Every structure is written in C-alpha cells, then in structure tokens.
C-alpha cells in the first residue's frame, strides 16, 4: 500500500496589535520669494509627491476667454526658456517623473510625482516651468485645437452633458460657475499665446502660491533643495483676491436634455449646500453616504437591488469653492442612469426613498456601517504620498487648518444617527432639488410630468 505524502505548512502569520492612526500632520514654512511650503515626511514613500497651488481661479479669467486657465495649466509642460516642449518631456521621462496640471474654480494646480533619488532634477524642471514657461505660439495653438476637439466628445457624454446643464440651471448667467470649467468652443477658439501670457503674468507668482511636498525625505536637505529650485522663481507681491459669494437658485424643477433614441436616461439631481467650514459638514458627509455612498446604501438597495432600474446611483457632496467667512458652497447631488422606459418609476421611487428618510430616519446599523467604511479605510486611502499631498492641497485651497482631516475623522466617529439623518434630510429637501435628465424626451416627458416634482422643461442636447 502506497504511503500518502505529507506536507509541512508554514505557520500562518498572526495579526499584530492595531496601532493608532491619524492623518499626517505637515510642517509649514516659506521660501524667501514668498512661496508657502508644507512638507510631510512619510518613511518608506520613495515616490515623492509635490503639489503646487496657484491663485488663478476661474472667476479671474477675462471676459470671453473662459478656458484660458486650463490652456495655461496645460502649457506649463510645453517648454521653458531652457527646453523646448519635446526636450522638457524627455527630461521628465529621464527622471521617471510625471507632471499633470488642471484648472478649477479655486485655482490652478500642478502635480508632480518622482522617485526621491531624482527629486532635485524634477524640482528644477518644475521650477523652470513656473518661472519661465515658453508659451510658444505653435504649442498654445495646438493645445487650443486639442481642447476644441474634446468639447464635442464631452457634449456626447450623458454624464458630462448633465453636469453642464445643472451648472447652467443652478447659477446665474453672470457667475463663472454657470459656465463650463474648461470653456466653450467660442471662448476657447479666442485664446492665443499672448492672452495666456497676460493671464500668467497677472495671476501667477510665488507670493500667492503654495507648494506641498510629501514622501520619504530621509537624507534630503529640503530647505536647500527648494531654495535652489522653486526659490529661483520670482514675482511681485499681490493681495489675495476677494472671494465672491456663491448664489444659486435651487427651486424644485426638472430639465430634460433631449437625446432622441437614447436607451438610457442620465439622472443628475442637485442643489448648492454647506461647505467644509460649516459645522454640519461631518454629519452631512455621514448622512449622504448612508443615502447613496456605496452599494449597500438606500438608493442602491431600492433602485438597483429591488427594482433593477440601474447599475448604481450615488449621492455625494463636492466642494465648489470654499471660504472661511461662510460664503463658500458645495454641490450636493444624486447621480446615476436608468433604462428609458423606467425613468418615471425610478424617479418616483427615488423620491419615495427621500420621503422615507425624512419620515423614519436612518438606522443605527446604517450609521455604524458608514462610519466603519469612511473612518476605518482611511489608513488605506492615504497609503501613497500622492493621496496625502492632494488632500493637504485641498485643505490649503479651501482655507482649512492643517489638522482638518484628522479632526474630520474624529467628528465622523462621534456623529450620531439622529444628527446624520437631520443633515441628510436638510441636504436633499424634496422641494429644493433641480433635476436634470439626459434622455429621450418623447418617451420620458409625460411620465416625469405626472410625478409632480417640479415644473418640467425640455432643451436640445446640442
């Protein structure tokens, strides 16, 4: 009889004792040129993340040149006084670095990631881009053409089209927030290199900028390194721009963006609410997560699991612009897509979820799961230097204290079910929601009108 072979298994690793975690606290400083610096030493993070914040908000764009901040942001990596666009890209690649930039309502941000061993070279390239961008006519013209090519694709995307319509509906026409962040075909076509340089010279300077550096800085003389790179960037001093208050009209109504033949309807339901300076924000985050933050939230349980109308519906809060005096605002929204024949029933059930929330409130179990998901996964969420740097940059951009993120997690853990319910109900009042539907008006208009959730209008998708 053959003897069966036996196997010796390696002992199974046992979990260690849980260690307390808090969001990393940065150290603050400044360079001689006025640039504010936040640094955060993260042992083991050999890829360093650098975020540069520039006080060039969208509302500062010249009239008729919406999108110029975006073109400027993209042009920073298209050559300097030392390198052509091709040479600059090649130098970045030799460093193993990536450099991205984008413009949004608070300002322009550049994001650099590079191995710490190549940090000096990459910071030198970044400093050159900020100090002396080339803004060559041919490169700006190419960026403008690229942007013009993107716009029709965005218009064809139901989610992007819904977002564009919601902004137009919520904000007055005089507000920059009512118009596309990256400009329209008409405004982008009017941008040239001279206009980009004029915008740069008027708004980009170290005295109103901030650099965030996160990574393993062991053995790095960061003060000397920053002084030799970003410290060579010069510019005049300037007073901070006043932040205009955010005004919006969230009178309950429905706008259908007509897409004849569409087999799905894109939903975007929103209004403007409190930002992170409001004491209700932690409870609002928790309540909104219970409503539609994950696959187990109320909206998904009803619309996805029970009814099968959708692959998923999400509720979220996104800061638009923040100010310490309370004049900032966040977009509070519910987003998803449903099949065309069930657009009316899906909206009806969505409103039933909101009514049930207001009448019965959240359960303790819902609150506990939300806290576990939001607070418990935080150490994983911030494992990379880029995630920490981006969040620190958000805090600077939104005029929040450096310990805000750590404090937020403490507040979330301490928020009760009743408080979270009240915040969610306040965030999504049923008579103060602007509903945008991108779909086939011929099929969905009548069922939507029958719901009585607000005046219904139809606009063209073009």
C-alpha positions as CSV (number, residue, x, y, z in Angstrom):
1,X,0.0,0.0,0.0
2,X,1.4,3.4,-1.1
3,X,2.0,5.7,1.8
4,X,0.5,9.1,1.2
5,X,2.9,12.0,1.1
6,X,2.5,14.7,3.8
7,X,3.0,18.4,3.6
8,X,4.5,20.7,6.1
9,X,2.8,24.1,6.1
10,X,4.5,27.3,7.0
11,X,2.9,28.7,10.2
12,X,0.1,31.1,9.4
13,X,1.0,34.7,10.1
14,X,-0.9,36.2,13.0
15,X,-2.2,39.8,13.0
16,X,-0.3,42.2,15.1
17,X,-1.7,44.7,17.6
18,X,-3.6,47.5,15.9
19,X,-1.8,50.8,16.1
20,X,-3.5,54.2,16.3
21,X,-3.6,56.2,13.1
22,X,-4.0,59.8,12.3
23,X,-3.8,61.8,9.1
24,X,-0.2,63.0,8.7
25,X,0.5,66.5,10.1
26,X,2.5,68.7,7.8
27,X,5.2,71.2,8.8
28,X,4.7,74.8,7.5
29,X,7.4,77.2,6.2
30,X,8.1,79.7,3.5
31,X,10.8,80.4,0.9
32,X,12.4,83.8,0.6
33,X,10.3,84.5,-2.6
34,X,7.1,84.2,-0.5
35,X,6.1,80.7,-1.6
36,X,4.4,78.9,1.2
37,X,5.7,75.4,1.8
38,X,4.0,72.4,3.5
39,X,6.2,69.3,4.0
40,X,5.3,65.9,5.3
41,X,7.9,63.2,5.9
42,X,6.5,59.7,5.1
43,X,9.0,57.0,5.8
44,X,9.0,54.3,3.1
45,X,7.3,56.5,0.4
46,X,10.1,56.5,-2.1
47,X,7.9,58.3,-4.7
48,X,7.7,61.9,-3.7
49,X,4.5,63.9,-4.5
50,X,4.6,67.7,-5.0
51,X,1.5,69.8,-5.4
52,X,1.7,73.4,-6.5
53,X,-1.3,75.7,-5.9
54,X,-1.6,78.9,-7.9
55,X,-4.1,81.6,-7.1
56,X,-5.5,81.8,-10.6
57,X,-9.2,81.0,-10.1
58,X,-11.7,80.6,-13.0
59,X,-13.6,83.7,-12.0
60,X,-10.4,85.7,-12.7
61,X,-10.5,84.6,-16.4
62,X,-11.0,87.6,-18.8
63,X,-14.5,88.0,-20.2
64,X,-14.9,86.0,-23.4
65,X,-11.8,83.8,-22.6
66,X,-13.3,81.0,-20.5
67,X,-10.9,78.1,-20.5
68,X,-7.7,80.2,-20.6
69,X,-6.7,78.9,-17.1
70,X,-7.0,75.3,-18.5
71,X,-4.9,76.2,-21.5
72,X,-2.3,77.9,-19.3
73,X,-2.2,74.9,-17.0
74,X,-1.6,72.5,-19.9
75,X,1.0,74.8,-21.4
76,X,3.3,74.7,-18.3
77,X,4.7,71.4,-19.6
78,X,5.1,72.6,-23.2
79,X,8.6,74.1,-22.9
80,X,10.6,76.7,-20.9
81,X,13.4,79.2,-21.5
82,X,15.8,76.2,-21.3
83,X,13.9,73.4,-23.0
84,X,11.6,73.0,-26.0
85,X,8.4,71.1,-25.4
86,X,9.9,67.9,-26.7
87,X,13.1,68.4,-24.6
88,X,11.1,69.1,-21.5
89,X,9.0,65.9,-21.9
90,X,12.2,63.9,-22.4
91,X,13.8,65.4,-19.3
92,X,10.8,64.5,-17.2
93,X,10.9,61.0,-18.6
94,X,14.6,60.6,-17.8
95,X,13.6,61.5,-14.2
96,X,10.9,58.9,-14.1
97,X,8.6,61.8,-13.3
98,X,5.0,62.7,-14.2
99,X,3.7,66.2,-14.3
100,X,0.0,67.0,-14.5
101,X,-1.9,70.3,-14.2
102,X,-5.5,71.3,-14.2
103,X,-7.6,74.4,-13.5
104,X,-10.8,74.6,-11.3
105,X,-12.8,77.2,-9.6
106,X,-10.3,77.8,-6.7
107,X,-7.2,78.0,-8.9
108,X,-4.6,76.1,-10.9
109,X,-2.8,73.0,-9.6
110,X,0.3,71.3,-10.8
111,X,1.0,67.7,-9.6
112,X,4.5,66.2,-9.7
113,X,5.4,62.6,-8.8
114,X,9.0,61.5,-8.9
115,X,11.4,58.9,-7.2
116,X,13.1,60.7,-4.3
117,X,16.5,59.9,-5.9
118,X,15.5,62.1,-8.9
119,X,13.8,64.8,-6.9
120,X,16.4,67.6,-7.4
121,X,16.3,67.3,-11.2
122,X,12.4,67.1,-11.3
123,X,12.0,70.1,-8.9
124,X,14.4,72.0,-11.2
125,X,12.2,71.3,-14.2
126,X,9.1,72.2,-12.3
127,X,10.7,75.5,-11.2
128,X,11.6,76.3,-14.8
129,X,8.0,75.7,-15.9
130,X,6.7,78.1,-13.2
131,X,9.5,80.6,-13.6
132,X,9.8,80.9,-17.4
133,X,7.1,79.0,-19.3
134,X,7.7,79.4,-23.1
135,X,4.0,79.7,-24.2
136,X,5.1,79.3,-27.8
137,X,2.5,80.3,-30.3
138,X,2.6,76.9,-32.0
139,X,2.2,75.0,-28.7
140,X,-0.7,77.1,-27.5
141,X,-2.4,76.8,-30.8
142,X,-2.1,73.0,-30.6
143,X,-3.5,73.0,-27.1
144,X,-6.4,75.1,-28.2
145,X,-7.1,72.7,-31.1
146,X,-6.9,69.8,-28.7
147,X,-9.4,71.4,-26.4
148,X,-11.8,72.2,-29.2
149,X,-11.6,68.6,-30.3
150,X,-12.5,67.5,-26.7
151,X,-15.7,69.6,-26.4
152,X,-17.9,67.6,-28.9
153,X,-16.9,64.4,-27.1
154,X,-17.9,65.9,-23.7
155,X,-21.2,67.0,-25.2
156,X,-21.9,63.5,-26.4
157,X,-21.2,62.1,-22.9
158,X,-24.5,62.0,-21.0
159,X,-22.9,62.5,-17.5
160,X,-20.8,65.5,-18.7
161,X,-23.8,66.9,-20.5
162,X,-26.0,66.6,-17.4
163,X,-23.3,68.4,-15.3
164,X,-23.1,71.2,-17.7
165,X,-26.9,71.7,-17.7
166,X,-27.1,71.6,-13.9
167,X,-24.5,74.3,-13.5
168,X,-26.3,76.4,-16.1
169,X,-29.6,75.9,-14.2
170,X,-28.3,76.5,-10.7
171,X,-26.1,79.6,-11.1
172,X,-26.9,83.0,-12.5
173,X,-25.5,83.6,-16.0
174,X,-23.2,86.3,-14.6
175,X,-21.5,83.7,-12.4
176,X,-18.4,81.8,-13.8
177,X,-19.8,78.7,-12.1
178,X,-22.7,78.7,-14.6
179,X,-20.4,78.0,-17.5
180,X,-18.2,75.0,-18.4
181,X,-14.9,74.9,-16.4
182,X,-12.8,74.4,-19.4
183,X,-14.6,76.9,-21.7
184,X,-16.9,76.7,-24.7
185,X,-16.0,76.3,-28.4
186,X,-16.4,80.1,-28.8
187,X,-14.3,81.2,-25.8
188,X,-11.5,78.6,-26.3
189,X,-11.2,79.5,-30.0
190,X,-10.4,83.1,-29.0
191,X,-7.4,82.1,-26.8
192,X,-3.9,82.8,-28.1
193,X,-0.4,82.7,-26.6
194,X,-0.5,86.5,-25.9
195,X,-3.6,86.1,-23.8
196,X,-2.2,83.1,-22.0
197,X,1.0,85.0,-21.1
198,X,-1.1,88.0,-19.9
199,X,-3.1,85.8,-17.7
200,X,0.0,84.2,-16.3
201,X,1.7,87.5,-15.6
202,X,-1.3,88.9,-13.8
203,X,-2.1,85.9,-11.6
204,X,0.9,83.5,-11.2
205,X,3.5,84.4,-8.6
206,X,5.2,82.7,-5.7
207,X,3.9,85.1,-3.1
208,X,0.3,83.8,-3.6
209,X,1.3,80.2,-4.2
210,X,1.8,77.1,-2.1
211,X,4.0,74.0,-2.5
212,X,3.1,70.7,-0.8
213,X,5.9,68.1,-0.6
214,X,5.2,64.6,0.7
215,X,7.4,61.5,0.7
216,X,10.3,59.8,2.4
217,X,12.6,62.8,2.9
218,X,15.3,60.9,4.8
219,X,18.7,62.5,4.0
220,X,17.1,65.2,1.8
221,X,18.0,68.8,2.7
222,X,14.7,70.0,1.5
223,X,15.3,73.6,2.5
224,X,18.4,73.9,0.3
225,X,16.8,71.9,-2.5
226,X,13.7,74.1,-2.6
227,X,15.8,77.2,-2.3
228,X,17.9,76.2,-5.4
229,X,14.8,75.3,-7.5
230,X,11.4,76.8,-6.6
231,X,13.2,79.5,-4.7
232,X,14.6,80.9,-8.0
233,X,11.0,81.7,-9.1
234,X,10.4,85.4,-8.6
235,X,7.4,87.7,-8.9
236,X,5.7,90.7,-7.3
237,X,3.7,90.6,-4.2
238,X,-0.1,90.7,-4.5
239,X,-3.1,90.9,-2.2
240,X,-5.3,87.9,-2.1
241,X,-8.3,88.1,-4.5
242,X,-11.6,88.6,-2.8
243,X,-13.8,85.5,-3.0
244,X,-17.3,86.4,-4.4
245,X,-20.2,84.7,-2.6
246,X,-21.9,81.8,-4.3
247,X,-25.5,82.3,-5.2
248,X,-27.8,79.7,-6.7
249,X,-31.4,79.1,-7.5
250,X,-32.5,75.6,-6.3
251,X,-36.2,76.0,-6.8
252,X,-37.5,72.5,-7.5
253,X,-37.7,71.8,-11.2
254,X,-36.9,69.3,-14.0
255,X,-34.9,69.9,-17.1
256,X,-34.9,67.3,-19.8
257,X,-32.0,67.4,-22.2
258,X,-33.5,65.7,-25.3
259,X,-31.5,62.8,-26.8
260,X,-33.9,61.1,-29.2
261,X,-33.5,57.4,-29.3
262,X,-31.5,57.2,-26.1
263,X,-31.9,53.8,-24.4
264,X,-30.9,55.2,-21.0
265,X,-31.6,58.3,-19.1
266,X,-28.8,60.0,-17.2
267,X,-30.0,61.5,-13.9
268,X,-28.3,64.3,-12.1
269,X,-30.3,65.8,-9.2
270,X,-28.6,68.6,-7.2
271,X,-28.5,71.8,-5.3
272,X,-25.9,74.0,-3.5
273,X,-25.3,73.4,0.2
274,X,-22.9,73.8,3.1
275,X,-19.1,73.5,2.5
276,X,-16.5,72.2,4.9
277,X,-16.4,75.3,7.0
278,X,-20.0,74.6,8.2
279,X,-20.3,72.6,11.4
280,X,-22.9,70.4,9.7
281,X,-20.3,69.0,7.2
282,X,-19.3,65.8,9.1
283,X,-22.9,64.9,9.7
284,X,-23.7,65.8,6.1
285,X,-20.9,63.5,4.8
286,X,-22.2,60.7,7.0
287,X,-25.9,61.1,6.1
288,X,-25.1,61.4,2.4
289,X,-23.0,58.3,2.5
290,X,-25.9,56.4,4.1
291,X,-28.2,57.7,1.4
292,X,-26.1,56.9,-1.6
293,X,-22.4,56.4,-0.9
294,X,-21.9,52.8,-1.7
295,X,-23.5,49.6,-3.0
296,X,-25.3,49.0,0.3
297,X,-26.8,52.5,0.6
298,X,-30.5,53.1,0.5
299,X,-30.7,54.4,-3.1
300,X,-28.9,51.3,-4.4
301,X,-30.9,48.9,-2.3
302,X,-34.1,50.2,-3.8
303,X,-33.2,51.3,-7.4
304,X,-30.6,48.6,-8.1
305,X,-31.2,45.6,-5.9
306,X,-35.0,45.6,-5.5
307,X,-36.2,47.2,-8.8
308,X,-33.3,46.6,-11.2
309,X,-33.6,50.1,-12.7
310,X,-29.9,50.9,-12.7
311,X,-26.3,49.6,-12.2
312,X,-25.9,52.1,-9.4
313,X,-26.9,55.5,-8.0
314,X,-24.7,57.7,-5.9
315,X,-25.2,60.6,-3.6
316,X,-22.3,62.9,-2.9
317,X,-21.1,66.3,-1.8
318,X,-18.4,68.1,-3.8
319,X,-16.9,71.4,-2.6
320,X,-17.1,74.1,-5.4
321,X,-15.3,76.9,-3.7
322,X,-14.6,77.4,0.0
323,X,-14.2,80.5,2.2
324,X,-13.7,80.9,5.9
325,X,-16.4,83.5,6.1
326,X,-19.1,81.1,5.1
327,X,-19.5,82.3,1.5
328,X,-18.3,79.0,0.0
329,X,-20.5,76.2,-1.2
330,X,-20.6,72.6,-2.2
331,X,-22.6,70.8,-4.8
332,X,-24.9,68.2,-3.2
333,X,-26.0,65.7,-5.8
334,X,-27.5,62.3,-6.7
335,X,-26.3,60.8,-10.0
336,X,-26.9,57.6,-12.0
337,X,-28.5,56.2,-15.1
338,X,-31.7,54.2,-15.6
339,X,-33.2,52.5,-18.6
340,X,-35.5,54.8,-20.6
341,X,-38.9,53.0,-20.0
342,X,-38.3,53.1,-16.2
343,X,-37.3,56.7,-15.9
344,X,-40.6,57.8,-14.4
345,X,-40.8,54.8,-12.0
346,X,-37.2,55.2,-11.0
347,X,-37.6,58.9,-10.1
348,X,-40.8,58.1,-8.3
349,X,-39.0,55.5,-6.1
350,X,-36.1,57.9,-5.6
351,X,-38.5,60.5,-4.2
352,X,-40.0,57.8,-2.0
353,X,-36.6,57.0,-0.6
354,X,-36.2,60.7,0.3
355,X,-39.7,60.8,1.9
356,X,-39.0,57.7,3.9
357,X,-35.7,59.1,5.1
358,X,-37.4,62.3,6.3
359,X,-40.2,60.4,8.0
360,X,-38.4,57.5,9.6
361,X,-34.7,58.5,9.6
362,X,-31.6,56.4,9.3
363,X,-31.0,53.3,11.4
364,X,-28.2,52.8,13.8
365,X,-26.9,49.9,11.7
366,X,-26.7,52.2,8.6
367,X,-24.8,54.8,10.6
368,X,-22.4,52.2,12.0
369,X,-21.6,50.8,8.6
370,X,-21.0,54.2,7.2
371,X,-18.6,55.2,10.0
372,X,-16.7,51.9,9.6
373,X,-16.4,52.5,5.8
374,X,-15.4,56.2,6.0
375,X,-13.1,56.1,9.0
376,X,-11.9,52.5,9.0
377,X,-10.5,52.6,5.5
378,X,-8.7,56.0,6.0
379,X,-5.2,54.4,6.6
380,X,-5.5,52.5,3.2
381,X,-6.8,55.6,1.4
382,X,-3.7,57.6,2.4
383,X,-1.1,54.9,1.8
384,X,0.5,56.9,-1.1
385,X,2.3,60.2,-0.9
386,X,0.1,61.5,-3.7
387,X,-3.1,60.9,-1.8
388,X,-1.7,62.8,1.3
389,X,-0.3,65.6,-0.8
390,X,-3.6,66.0,-2.7
391,X,-5.6,66.2,0.5
392,X,-3.2,68.7,2.1
393,X,-3.5,70.8,-1.1
394,X,-7.3,70.6,-0.9
395,X,-7.1,71.9,2.7
396,X,-5.0,74.9,1.6
397,X,-7.2,75.6,-1.3
398,X,-10.3,75.5,0.9
399,X,-8.7,77.7,3.6
400,X,-8.9,74.9,6.2
401,X,-6.5,74.3,9.1
402,X,-3.7,71.7,8.6
403,X,-5.3,69.3,11.1
404,X,-8.7,69.4,9.4
405,X,-8.6,65.9,8.0
406,X,-7.7,64.3,11.4
407,X,-10.4,66.3,13.1
408,X,-12.9,65.3,10.5
409,X,-12.4,61.6,11.2
410,X,-12.9,62.2,14.9
411,X,-16.1,64.1,14.2
412,X,-17.4,61.4,11.9
413,X,-16.9,58.8,14.5
414,X,-18.7,60.9,17.1
415,X,-21.7,61.8,14.9
416,X,-24.9,60.1,16.0
417,X,-27.7,58.6,13.9
418,X,-30.2,61.4,14.6
419,X,-27.6,64.1,13.6
420,X,-26.7,62.3,10.4
421,X,-30.4,61.9,9.5
422,X,-31.1,65.6,10.0
423,X,-28.1,66.6,7.9
424,X,-29.1,64.2,5.0
425,X,-32.7,65.4,5.0
426,X,-31.5,69.1,5.0
427,X,-29.1,68.4,2.2
428,X,-31.7,66.9,-0.1
429,X,-35.0,68.7,0.6
430,X,-37.6,67.2,-1.9
431,X,-38.9,70.6,-3.0
432,X,-35.5,72.2,-3.5
433,X,-33.8,69.9,-6.0
434,X,-33.0,70.7,-9.6
435,X,-33.4,67.5,-11.7
436,X,-31.6,67.2,-15.0
437,X,-32.5,64.2,-17.2
438,X,-30.5,63.5,-20.4
439,X,-32.6,61.1,-22.4
440,X,-35.4,60.7,-25.0
441,X,-37.9,63.4,-24.2
442,X,-40.6,61.8,-26.3
443,X,-40.6,58.8,-24.0
444,X,-39.9,60.3,-20.6
445,X,-41.5,63.7,-20.5
446,X,-45.1,62.6,-19.8
447,X,-44.2,60.1,-17.0
448,X,-41.9,62.7,-15.4
449,X,-44.6,65.4,-15.6
450,X,-47.1,63.1,-13.9
451,X,-44.8,62.8,-10.8
452,X,-45.4,66.5,-9.9
453,X,-41.8,67.0,-8.7
454,X,-41.5,70.4,-10.3
455,X,-42.0,72.4,-13.5
456,X,-40.7,70.4,-16.5
457,X,-38.9,72.0,-19.5
458,X,-37.1,70.4,-22.5
459,X,-33.9,71.6,-24.1
460,X,-31.9,70.4,-27.0
461,X,-28.8,68.3,-26.3
462,X,-26.7,70.5,-28.7
